[in-house]
Each structure stands twice: as C-alpha cells, then as structure tokens.
Amino acid sequence: VQLQASGGGLVQAGGSLRLSCAASEGTLSRYRMGWFRQAPGKEREFVAAFSKSGGTTYYADSVKGRFTISRDNAKNTVYLQMNSLKPEDTAVYYCRANGGYWGQGTQVTVSS
C-alpha cells in the first residue's frame, strides 16, 4: 500500500487542522491504521490508531480529548482531526498501515 499524507500547515495555538492519509494503492480498510509524529530532535511517537477490527480507537495521553482519528472507506482515506493545538504539537506527522507502510509525512507547526 502507498500512503500520501497531507493537510499540515502553520496554525496558531488553539487552532485546528485536519490531516488526511490517502492510499494510492491498496485498500486502507484492510489495514490497521495509525498516526505518529516526530518533533525535531525527538523520536517518532504514537499519536492515534484504530484497533485491528477498526472498532476501537486509541490515543496518546498528550492528545486525548483534542485529536480524533477517523476513516472514510469509500474515499480510502484516514483522517486526524486536531483541535486545540498547542506549540508542543509541532512535528512532522506520519500515517502508518500495519506491515511497516509509512506515508511521507506532513509538517504541522503551531505558533504560540
């Protein structure tokens, strides 16, 4: 599966962004999908994901209540809605499909 992440940008603290992860090849509903991020000088960290069945969602404590992962199988796309953004959310965001498939990343910058 080939993944394309988009939707990043520059936003002020308290603002919102919606990231998209679309598959140019493959069917995303067949994969366990998730979002990760990597800030400068830090390791890549988990942000949000679906369970194997897709019926449950999981979030890092740092984003719980502010971020929402969702999917549109008809559009073969997974989303990450990010609200109440904080400067510490600044990072490159990556989508991932189980099996080691990564999108190319999209930059999110939150100014204070």
C-alpha positions as CSV (number, residue, x, y, z in Angstrom):
1,V,0.0,0.0,0.0
2,Q,1.3,3.5,-0.8
3,L,0.2,6.3,1.5
4,Q,0.1,10.0,1.0
5,A,-0.3,12.3,4.0
6,S,-1.5,15.9,3.6
7,G,-3.2,18.7,5.4
8,G,-0.3,20.1,7.5
9,G,0.5,23.7,7.9
10,L,1.1,26.6,10.2
11,V,-1.6,27.4,12.7
12,Q,-1.8,29.5,15.9
13,A,-2.2,27.9,19.3
14,G,-5.8,26.9,19.9
15,G,-6.4,26.4,16.2
16,S,-7.4,23.3,14.3
17,L,-6.1,21.2,11.4
18,R,-7.3,18.1,9.7
19,L,-4.7,15.7,8.3
20,S,-5.6,13.2,5.6
21,C,-3.9,9.9,4.7
22,A,-4.9,8.6,1.3
23,A,-3.9,5.3,-0.3
24,S,-2.9,5.5,-4.0
25,E,-2.6,1.7,-4.0
26,G,-4.2,-0.8,-1.7
27,T,-7.4,-0.7,0.4
28,L,-6.9,1.0,3.7
29,S,-9.8,-0.8,5.4
30,R,-7.7,-4.0,5.2
31,Y,-5.0,-2.4,7.4
32,R,-4.7,-1.3,11.0
33,M,-4.1,2.5,10.5
34,G,-2.5,4.9,12.8
35,W,-0.8,8.3,13.1
36,F,2.6,9.1,14.5
37,R,4.6,12.2,14.8
38,Q,8.2,13.3,15.2
39,A,9.4,16.6,16.6
40,P,12.8,18.0,15.9
41,G,15.4,16.2,18.0
42,K,12.9,13.6,19.3
43,E,12.0,10.1,18.4
44,R,8.9,9.3,16.5
45,E,5.9,8.8,18.8
46,F,2.5,7.3,18.7
47,V,-0.4,9.7,18.3
48,A,-3.6,7.7,17.4
49,A,-4.7,4.5,15.9
50,F,-7.5,2.1,15.2
51,S,-7.8,-1.3,16.7
52,K,-7.3,-4.3,14.5
53,S,-11.0,-4.6,13.9
54,G,-11.3,-0.8,13.4
55,G,-14.0,-0.6,16.0
56,T,-11.9,1.0,18.7
57,T,-9.6,4.0,18.7
58,Y,-6.5,4.7,20.8
59,Y,-4.8,7.9,21.6
60,A,-1.7,9.1,23.3
61,D,-2.4,10.8,26.6
62,S,-1.0,14.1,25.2
63,V,-3.6,14.3,22.5
64,K,-6.6,12.6,24.2
65,G,-9.7,14.8,24.0
66,R,-8.2,17.1,21.4
67,F,-7.4,14.8,18.4
68,T,-9.8,12.4,16.6
69,I,-8.9,9.6,14.2
70,S,-11.5,8.6,11.6
71,R,-11.7,6.9,8.3
72,D,-13.8,7.1,5.1
73,N,-13.6,3.7,3.5
74,A,-15.4,5.0,0.4
75,K,-12.6,7.5,-0.1
76,N,-9.9,5.1,1.0
77,T,-8.7,7.8,3.4
78,V,-7.9,8.1,7.1
79,Y,-8.1,11.4,8.9
80,L,-6.7,13.0,12.0
81,Q,-8.7,16.0,13.3
82,M,-6.6,18.1,15.5
83,N,-8.2,20.7,17.7
84,S,-7.0,23.0,20.5
85,L,-3.5,22.7,19.0
86,K,-0.5,23.5,21.2
87,P,3.0,24.5,20.3
88,E,4.2,21.2,21.6
89,D,2.1,19.5,18.9
90,T,4.6,20.9,16.3
91,A,6.1,17.9,14.4
92,V,6.1,16.0,11.2
93,Y,3.0,13.8,11.2
94,Y,3.1,10.4,9.6
95,C,0.3,7.9,8.8
96,R,1.1,4.2,9.0
97,A,-0.5,1.0,7.9
98,N,0.4,-2.2,9.8
99,G,3.1,-4.1,8.0
100,G,5.5,-1.2,8.0
101,Y,3.9,1.1,5.5
102,W,4.5,4.8,6.1
103,G,3.3,7.9,4.4
104,Q,5.9,10.6,3.6
105,G,4.9,12.9,6.5
106,T,3.3,16.3,6.6
107,Q,4.6,19.2,8.7
108,V,2.4,20.7,11.4
109,T,3.7,23.9,13.1
110,V,1.8,25.5,15.9
111,S,2.8,29.0,16.9
112,S,2.4,30.5,20.4
